[in-house]
Amino acid sequence: MSSSRTAGLTATGTIGAAHQSLRDRVYAELRERIIDGRYPSGHRVVERELADELGVSRIPVREAIQRLETEGFIAAQARKGAFVAPLGPAEAADFFDIREHLEALAASLAARRADPAGLRTLEKLLDRARRAAGSPRRTRELGSVHADFHQQIVVMSGNPLLQGLMAPLDGRLRRLFSLTSEPGDGPVMCGEHELLYEAIRSGDADAAERIARRHVAGTRATAMQMLAAGTADTGTVDTGTVDTGTVDTGTGTAAEPTDPGPRLRP
């Protein structure tokens, strides 16, 4: 694993987070690799290879794979192994159908229940997004900040049931942002988020709901166009061969990683 990749993992708190169990750390690491595109759609997920790479037993890897399968990140077929689930137009359409209604509700509730601490968090996220938007090299970071912004609105809704319903969608939103974000998206996304923030800050629930719906519809249109045109880096799914126990590195070869990076075993 390269030094830059190691630094990125450390920055996200995935490696060495003392408060996390080994099982949770393995899960968080594999989830992050799928979300940021290191494991694209169709990438084979091989239990024993991951255990060796991460320096853990196969048990936490197996548990992490099962959890990610439940969340829709990984798909498995008998005698063909596990692979990263596809994220194509059909899957994205289903996701946006749900997201549009739930995020509009979250924005409406947040406008009614906004508190100073929550608004300050939104302001900080907007500031981070503006800075990231000014650098084409920070496109993936911008997508992550935008996802944080939406998550904060859900928190500010003050509705635990809604938060529970939205939690499984958060990872998919981050993955979609990672796959479909482009350098020129920043100013537009920031502008839409600023409008949404102002509606929430002013307590205008109707405007917040309306802006949230329009914002999701806009991101939906862009994402669907990219996915349909094949310009998003979604990879391909190949389930026609039996799992041979090798890891698809995404380069067309099935080779042992030359630099396995930090190991998770304490």
N, C-alpha and C positions, 0 to 999 in steps of 0.2 A: 504494500500500500504506500502510495506516495506521501511525502510529508504534508502537502497541501490537503490531501484527503484526510490524513490523520488529524490535522488541525481543525478541519471542518467537523469531524466527529466529536472532538473534544469540545468545540464551541457549542454544539447542540446539547451537551450533557448526556449523550448516549453512552459514552464510555466512562467508566469509573464513577458513575453516580452512586454514592454510598447508600442513599436511601432506597435504591431499587434492588429487588431480588435479582439473582442471576437470570432467572426465567424472564423477568420483565425487561432486563437489559438486552437479552438476545432478541426478544420480540421488538423492542424499540429500534434496534439496529437494523433488522431485516425490513421493518416497516419503512424506515427512512430510506433505505436503498431502493425500495420500490417507488416511493413518492418522488424522490429526486431523479429518477430515471436511470440510475446505475443498473438496476434490474428492469429492463423493459418488458413489455408484454411478450409472453412466450418464453421468457428466460426460465430454464429449468432450475428447480430448487431441489437440491440433493442433500438430504439430511446428513449423511456421513461426511461429505465434503465441507459443509458449513461448520459442522462440529470441529473438524480438524482446523479449519481456517480461524475460527473464533477461539479455539483453545478450550472448548467445553465438552461435556458429554453429549450424547445424542438426545438425552431426555429433554433438556430445555429447548433444544432446537425443534424437536418433534412437537412440543407443546406450543411453541411460537408459531410453527407452520399451521397447526390446527386452529389457533386463534385467528391468524391472518386469513385462513380459508373461511372461517365464520364471518369475518368482516368483508369478504368479497375481494381481497387483494390476491389471493392464491386460489387456483382451481386444481383439482386432482382427479385423475382418471385411473381406474383399476388397470394394473399392468403397464401403465404409461407414465406414472410418476406425477409429480406436482410441478406446476409452472405458474408464473405470474399471469394473473387473469387479464384478458384483453380489456382495453378501454377504447372502444370504437364509438361510432355514431349512435348505435342502438343503446349501449350502456350509458352514454352521456345524456341521451334524451330522457331516459328514465330518471337519471339523477337530477336533471334540471326541472323536470315536472314536480318533483318533491321539493327541491330547494326553493323554487320561486314562491311557493305558498308559505313554507316555514320561515324563510328569511323575511318575508313581508310582515308576518305576524311578529317576529322578533323585533323588527325595527319599530313597529307600532307600539309594542309594549315598552321598549326601551325609551321611547319618547315620553311615555307617561310616567316612567319610573326612574328616569336618569338622575344620577347623584353626582356630586362634584368629583369624587374619586374616579368614577367610571368615565366621565367626560375628559378628565385629564389623561387617562390611559388612551382614549381615542385620539386626543390631540398629539400625544407622543408618537402613536403609530402613524398618523398622517405626516408628521415631521420626518420620520424615518423613511416613509414611502417617497416623499418629495426628494430626499437626498439620494435614494437608490434610483429614482427615475432619471436622475441626471447622469447616470453612468450606464452605458450599454452592457458593461461587464457585470452589472449587478442585477440582471434580469431575473434570475432564479430567486435571489434574495427579495426582490420586489414582490414576486408571487407569494412568497412566504409571509411577508408583511401584510399583504392584502388579505390573506387567509386569517391572520391574527386579528385584523380589523373586524372581519365578519364574526369571528368567534367571540370577540369582546362584546359585540352588540347582542349576541345570544345570552351572554352572561348578564348583561344589563337588563335583559327582559325580566329578570327576577322570577322566571317560571321554571322550576326544577324539571317538570315533565317535558317541557319544550327543550330544555338543555339536554335531557336524556335522549330525546328523539334526534337531536342534531349531532350529538357526539359521534355516532358512527359515520356521519357524512363528512366530518372534518378532514379525515385522511384522504378521502376521495376528492374533496375540493382542493386540497394541497397538491395532490397528484395531477389533477386537471390543470391547475395553474402552472405547475412545473412543465407540463407537456406543451401547453398552448401559449404561454407567455412569450411575447416578442419585445425587442428593445423599444419599439415605438409605442407600446401600450401604456407606458408609465403615466404621461401627462393626462391622458383621457381617464384612466382609472382613478388617478388622484383627484381629478376634478369631480367625478361622480361621487367619490367617497366624501369629499368636502361638502357637497350638497346634502348628502345623507346625514353627515355630522351636524350641519346647521339645523336641519329639521328636527333631529333628536334633541339638540341643545335647546332649541326654542320650545320644545314640548308639543310640536305639531304632529300628532300621531298619524293623521290622515296623509299629510305630506310625506312623512317618513315611510309609510307603507307604500305609497305611490312611487316614490323614488327608488325604493328597494326593488319593487317589481320591475321597473324599467331598467334598473342596473343589471339584474339577473338576466332579463331578456336580452340585453345587449351582449353580455358575456356569453350567453348561450349561442347567439347567432355567430359570433366570432369563432368560438370553440368548435361548433358543428361544421362550419366551413372548413376549418383546418383539418378536422378529423376526416371529413368526407373526401377532401382533396389529397389526404395522405401526407400532409406537410407536418403534422404533429409527430413527434418521435415516439410512436407507440409500439414499434417492433412488430413482430409477427409471431403467431402461435403455431407451433409444429408439434402436433400430438400423434403423428403417424409412426413414431418409432418407440420401441421399448426403452425405458430409462436404463442407461448403461452405467450410471453412477458417476458421471462426469459433470462438471459445471460448465454450462454455456457461458463463456465470458463476453459474448456479444460481438466478438471479432470474427466469427466464423470458424473458430477453432475450439476444441474442447481440451484445454490444458490446465494444469495446476497453476494457480496464481503464483507469479514470481515473487510477489511481496505481500504476504498475507496480512500485514499490518498488526495493530494492537490486538492482543488476545484478551478475551473477556474473563478468563478464569482469575479469581482473586489471587 
